[in-house]
Amino acid sequence: MIVNYSSSSSEDETENSSKNDSSPSRKRGKLDNESSTSEPLDHGSVKSKAGKSAHLTPRLPLPEMFRESEEQWTDKSDEHGGRLRSFQHERGNWATYVFIPYEPEEAFLEVLNEIMVIAAAHDIPLKVSEEFHLSLSKTVVLRHHWIQPFIQSIRTGLTHFQKFFCLADKLMVYSNAEKTSSCRTFLGMEIFTGNAQLLELIKILDQTMKEFSLSTFYKDPSFHISLAWCVGDHTERLKKACLSELQSLIDTHEDGPFHIRLNCTELRCKTGNKVFLFSLQ
């Protein structure tokens, strides 16, 4: 499901972090009718008998969105490429992040295929990213009843933000913060044009994160588009084995030095299985 939000028009619906269940710091009214329309509970008839306690019919279960996890949930890494969640899954918690999407061009896919061939020759177990984007937030956790005010806060902050573009041409190696079994190594292409606008976007998004007591973005971010990844910390191995060879492939492309052009016309926020769109001016 995608929900499209234009930063200047009325909203139309179309489609590692704190687990604090408390509401955000600012006061909010009731936002979802869902929270007040659960069916009334039927306790049945109660007959009072001398010397015996009354027996009540058990309460009907609450709708799923209001139930906390009653059973231990186990992440199965083999179902998604060996990856493990960096935080415990709980019902009612929605993994959320903000990004700018990149729609790959044919030339990009050709270069990426050559990168994968070189990495395989050096026994680097890279896998192509399932989607390509530029991250503008850490992955945080929202409670279900926070989603609408969170989205509205972002929408308000982006009201007057103008479209722009970014260019990327330098390969970099990254790893996520956890040096655990959930650690992953990424090969990305770093942005060299458009950083000023990206930093302004971070200020807007960080303000929303603070409103909800969520983690803000990195202090000195290296904006990039992730091309491929592998499980485990292979940072030094990738740098020593073939990073220079891969960069040479980028610099000596047959049509001249290759670069990614990212047209930043919209932001997206993915929360759970929903994606909200924010069009820039």
N, C-alpha and C positions, 0 to 999 in steps of 0.2 A: 504494500500500500504506500502511495506517495502523496504527501500533502504539500501543496504549492502555496508558498507565501510570497507575495510581492511586497517589497519593502515600502511601497507607497500606496498600496491598494488594500481593500478589505480582504481578509483571509478566507480562502476556500480550501476545504479539505479534499485531497485527491489521494494519496498514500500517507593510577590504580587507586582506590577511592574509598570514601566513607560510606558505611552502611547505616548511618544514623537515621532512624525512622522518624525523627522529629521534623516538624515543618520548617521551612526557611525562616530566616530571622525576621523578614518583614511580614506584616499581617496580611492574610489573604482570605477572601470570602470563599464560599463553597463554589467550586468550579465545575464539577461534573454532576449531572443529574443522577449518574450511575450510583453515586454514594448514598442516595436517598431513596432509591427505588427498589431495593432488595425486597423480596416477598416477605410479608409478615409471617412470623413464626407461629405454627399451630401446636399448642401445648396439649391439645385434647382435653377430655373431661377429667376432673379430679374428684375422686370420691373420698370423703373423710370417714374413717372408721376408727372406733375407739380402740386405743392401744396399738394402732398401726399407723405408720407414716404414709403420707400421700405419695403416689408414684406419678411422676411427670413424664410425658413423652419426651424423648431426647430432642434437642433443638435441631432444626434443619441446618445443614452446613452453609456457611457464608459463600457468596460467589467467589470464584477462584482469585479474582484480583485483590480481595481483601484478606485472603488466608496467608498466613506466614508458612514458611516451609516446615512440614511436619516430618519429613524424612530426609536422610542424608543424601545429597545429590553428588554423584561421582562423575567427574569430567572424563570422557573417553577420548584420549588424544588420537587414537587410531581412526576416529570418525572425521577428523579435520586436519590431516596432514602431520600428526605428531604434536600439534600445538596444545597447550594447556592454558586455561584461563588464569589470569593473574589475580583474580579475586573469586571468592566463593559465590556460586550461583544461588540465588534465593528468589522464590516467587515474589512478584511485586517489585523486584529490582530490575531496572532497565539500563543495560550498558549503553552509554551515550557518547558520541563524539561529533565534532564539527569539522568539515573539510571542504575543499574545492575539488570537484571532479575533473579528471583528465580523460578525454576520449582519444585513444591512441590512433595515430595515422599509420598508413602502410609502411612508410619509411622507418618509423619508430619500431614497429614490430619486426622488421627485417634486421635492424641493428640489435634488438633484444635477442633475437634468435642466434645471432653470431656471438653475443655475450654468453649465452647459455652453453654454446658449443665449447668455447674457450674454458669456461669454468669447469665443465665436465672433464675436459682433458687434464685438468689439474686436480681432479677428484674433489671438487668443491660441490656439495650436494644442494645446489640452488634450485628453487622452484619459482616459476613465474608467479607474480602477484595475481590474485584473482580479479582485482580491480586496481585502477591507478588513480591516485589522488594526492593532494597536498594537505596534510593534517594541520588544523588550526587550534586543536585542543588536545589535551590528554583524554584518555577514555575514563569517564566518570560514571557513577551510578546514580540514577534518578529513581525516586519512588513514583509510582504511577500518578498520584495526585499532584506531582510537581511538574509534569510534562507540559501542560498548557501554559502555566505562567512562565516556565523556563523559555519556551518557544516565543511567547509574546515579548519577553525581555530582549531576546536577541533581535526580533523583528523591529522593535522600537529603536534599538541602538544602530541598526543598519539603514534607517529611513533615508538618509541623504548620501549614502556611500556610493561613489562612482565606480563604474566598470574600469578595469585596467588589464594589463597582461604581464606575464612573467616569462623569463627565458631561463633555461637550465642547460648546462653543458659539462659539468664536472662530476665525475663519479666519486662517491663517498661511501664509506662503510660505517654502518650504525649498528648498535645493539640496544635492546630495551633494557631498562634499569635493573631488572631482577637477574641476578647471577644464579639462577636456580634452574630446575628442570623445565620451567616455562620460558627460559631465555631464548631469544631468537636473534639471528644476525640478518641484517638487511643490506642490500646493495641499492643505493639510491643515486639520483642525479640532483645536485644542489642548484638552487635558484641563484642567479647572479643579477637579474633585473627584476624589479618589482618589490624588493625587500621593504622599502619605506611604507608602501601601502599595506603589505602583509603585517607589519608591526602595528599599524593603526587598527587593523582588524583584530589583532590580538588584544589590544587595549579594550576594545568594545566587548569582546567575548570574555575576557578576564573579569570585567565588571559584573557580568551575569554570573560567572562562576562564584564570585565573592558573595553575591546576594544569596546564593544557595549553599554557602559554606563548602564549596567543592574546590578541587585542586586547580590552580591556574596553570598557564602554559610555562614552558621552560624560560629561564631568565635571558639566556643568550641563545636563541633558537637557530638551528641550521635548517632553514626551510628546504624541503626536498620532496621529490616524488620517488617512492619506493618502486623498484623494478622487479626485484626478486628477493627471496628470503630462504633461510634454512634454520632448522632447530639447533639450538646450542650456541655457544659463544665461539664463533669462528673468525672473529674480527682480525686478529693478528695474522692468522693463516691466510685469509683472503687478501690482506694487504700485501703480504710478502710474496705470495705465490703468483698472483696474476693481475693485481689492480693496475699496475703500470701498463701491462699489455692491453687490458680492457680500455684504458684511457686512450691509448694509441689508436685503438679501433675507432673511438669517437672522433679524435682529432684528425684522422686521415681518411675520413669517409669519402667515398668516390665523388659525392656532390659537394664536397667541402666539409669543414668541421660540422658535425651534427649537433643540433641542439633541440630541446623540447620547447615549443611555444605553448604556453598555457593561457588561454583566454578566460579571464576571471570575470564572468558575467553573473555568476550565482554562487551562493554558499549552500551547503546541505548539512542537515543535522540528522544523523541516524540514531534512533533510540529504540532499542529492541528490534522489532521487525517493521518499524515505520520510518519513513524518510520525509523530512520537511525541507522544502525548498525556499530560498530567500533570493529573489532577483535583485541585482544591483541596478542603480540608475544608469 
